[in-house]
Amino acid sequence: MTPVIAFFNQKGGTAKTTSTLNVGAALAERGCRVLALDLDPQASLTMALGIDVARLESSVYDLLVEEPLPLAEVVVPTRIAGLDLVPSHPDLAAAELELLNALERERRLAHALAAAEPLPYDYVLIDSPPALNILSVNILVAATALVIPIEPHPLSLMVLRRLFETVNRVRRLNPRLTVLGFLPTKVHHSSRLVADMLATLQERFPELPLLPSIPLSVKGAEAVAEHTSILQYQPRSPLAAAYRQAAATIAEMVGSASRV
């Protein structure tokens, strides 16, 4: 079964979209076939990959409605070799209301992925919205693993309790769900605050590893402005190297989990 890895944190500004994009590109660079799903109504990942939302004939919204389209009909190629996308659309914001009274509303995404098995991909990556709502629950029910991007800032640590409360409740619906660890993002390595926050994170959650840190860099935003990943934009940059390390670690962790 294809691993479904969600980059999940209800707090905004933690680089979920950038991490989904660049980890996906790094996995594709390793020769893997990757499918990214944009589950954020803001469609940031979709736009970052240069896809015109106004011209889309279908989107991830069409996987969640009453008579869903097959997954293959929603997938679009990207300019990054090996990386395909299920794009988002602002219509996805309406799914919250439309799913209120729907049967098995929290399993719509899981059903869409299961109906497409065996998937022609080595990894499925999900970019999550900055909220805890029915879209988030769909992600948690469909995912096999979570990566939690987190900015080492006091406010980021304050919201973690609610996040894990939600994850633990959803495990009743999806007992296979695992948390791979925290992905520190926007890390200023010379900052004492960053070091203190990362130490606090390890102290509070000793069972969850810290993945390779992603440095604070304007280059990631520059890559997005060019509608590509940092691996294509500046392949030899420290930011690209960090995402390659993160992708390699995630691949190893997912591989180890599948062998247990």
N, C-alpha and C positions, 0 to 999 in steps of 0.2 A: 504494500500500500504506500502511495506517495506521501511523504511527510508534509504536513500542512503547518507552517510556522507563522504565527501572528506576531507582529511587532505591536505590542499592546501596552498602553498606559493612558488612563483617562485624562491626565494632565496634558495640556497643550504645550507646544514649544520644546518637546523632548527629542526632536529629530526622528520621529517615527517614519515620516515619508522619506527623508534623506537616507535613513538607514535601510528601509525596504528597497529603495532604488539601488543603492551602492552595494549592499550585500547580494542582491539579485545579480547585479552586473559582475561582481566578483565570482559568484558561483558559476555564472555563464562563462566567464573567462577560464574557469577550471574545466570547461568542457561539458558542464551540466546543462540540461534543458530546464528552464525556470519559467513558471507562470506566476505573475504578480496580480493580485486582486486589490483594487482600490475600493475600500469600503467607507471612505470618507466623503460625505456629500459635498465638501469643498473641492473635491476632485484634484487635489494638489499633485498627487502622483501622476495622474493622467496628463495634466498640463505640463508637469516637469519633463515628461517624455515626448512633448511636442505634439500631442494629439488635440485637435480642435474639438472641444466638447460640443460646440454648436452643430457640428457636422456628423455627430454620432447617430447611427441608426438604432443601436441598442447599447445597453450598458449593464452593470451589475444589478441595477434596479430590476432588469428583466429576468434575473435569476430568482428573485424573491417574491414576485407577484403570483396571483392565483393560478395562472396557467403559464408557468415559466418556460423560457426558451432553453434549449439544450446549451450546455456550457460552450461547446465548440462554435456555436453561432454568435457568441458574445466576445470571443477572444479576438484581439487584434495584434498584429506584429508591431514591434518597436524597432527603432534604428540600432538597438544594441543586439548583436547576434546572439541567439540563444535565449533571449528574454522576450516573452510574450506578455500581454496585459489583458485583463478584464477591466475595462475602464469604468470610471464613475461618472456621474452626471448629477447636477443639482436636483433632479427629480427624486434622487435617493432620499432627500430630506422628507418627502411625503410618505416614504415607506413606514416611518414610525407610526403614523396615524392609520395607514391602510392595513397594517399587520395587527392592530389592536385586537380585532375579533377574529383573526384568521386561525384556522386549525394548525397546530404544531408550528406556530409562528416563530418559535426560537430555533427550529430545525430546518428552516428553508435553505440556508446556505449549505448545511451538511447534506441535505437531500440532493441539491444540485451537484455537489462534488461527487457524491456516491453514485449518482446516476451516470456520471461520465467515466467511472472506473472501467478498465484500467486507464489511468491518465497517461498521456504521452509525455510526461514531465518527470524529472528527478526530484524537484522541489516545487511546492506551492507556497508563496509568501503573501501575507495579507497586511496591508496598511490599514490601521484602525483609526476611527474617529476619536477626537479628544472628548469623550463622553462615556457615561455608562448608561446605555439605553438598549432597545431591542436589537439594534444593529450590532452592538458590542456583544450581547448575549449570543447572537447568531455566530459571531466570530469564535467565541469561547466554546460553543458547542461543536463547531466544525473543525477546530484546530486540534492538532496532536501535540503541539508544543508552543510555548510562549517565550519570546524574548522581550524583556522590559527595558526599553531605552529610558535612561534617566539622566537628567542634568544634575550634577553634584551641587545641589542648592538646598537650603533648609526647607523651602516650600515643597520641593519634590518629595522629600522624605515624609512630610506631613500627610500626604494623600495616599500613601502606600497601604495603610491599614484597610481603607475602604476597598482598594483594588483587590487585596487578597481575600477579603470577605466575599466579594463577588465571585472570584475564582473558586473559592471553596464551595460556595452554593451551587455553582454551575457544574462542579464535579459530580453531583448527583445525576446530572443528565449526560455527562461526558467523563466517565471515570478514567479514560486513557490520557486526559489532559495533563501535561507536565510543564513545569517552568524550568527552562534551561538556565536562566540566570539574568543578571542585570547587564545591560550594555551602557556603560558610562559614555555620555556624549557631551560635546562642547567643553572638553576637559582642558583647562589651563594648567599645565603640569607644574608650573612654578608657584601656583597659588596654595597658600596654607589652608584656606577654606576648603578647597577641593580635596586636599589630602585628608582633612578632618571629616568631611562628608563621606568620602569613600570608606574611611575607617569605621565610621558610625554605621554605614550600610552593612559592612561585613559583621559588625558586632550584633546588629539587630536580626540579621538573616544569615547566620553562619552556614546554613545548609545550601544556600544559593551562591554559586560562583559569580565573580566579576569577569565578564568577557573582556577582551582587549579594548582598552579605552580609545575613544575617537577624539582626536584633538580639536580644539576650537580653531576654526579656519574659515575665512571668507571664500576660500576656493570652492567649497561645496555649493554656495549660493551662485557663484559664477558659473559652475557647471550646469546648474538648473536653468540659469538664464540662457544657456546654449542648448537646452533640451537634451541633456545627456548626463551620464554619470561622471564622477570624478576620475574613474579609471580610464575613460575615453578622453576626458578633458585634460587632465594632468596625471598620466599614468605613473610617473616617478615621484609624485608628491608624497609627503608624510601622511596626508589624509587618505590617499589611495592605498598606501601600504597598510594603514590601520584597518581599513575596511577589508582588505585581503586577509589580514590576520583574523578579524572577526568572523568572516565567512568560513575560513578554514576551521576555526574553533567550533562554530555552529555545526558544520558538516560532520566533524568528528563526534560531537556530542550526540547528534541525531543518529549517526551510525552506531555508536555505542549503545544507545537506548534501544535501537531496533534489534541488537544482538542479544539483549537481556532476555 
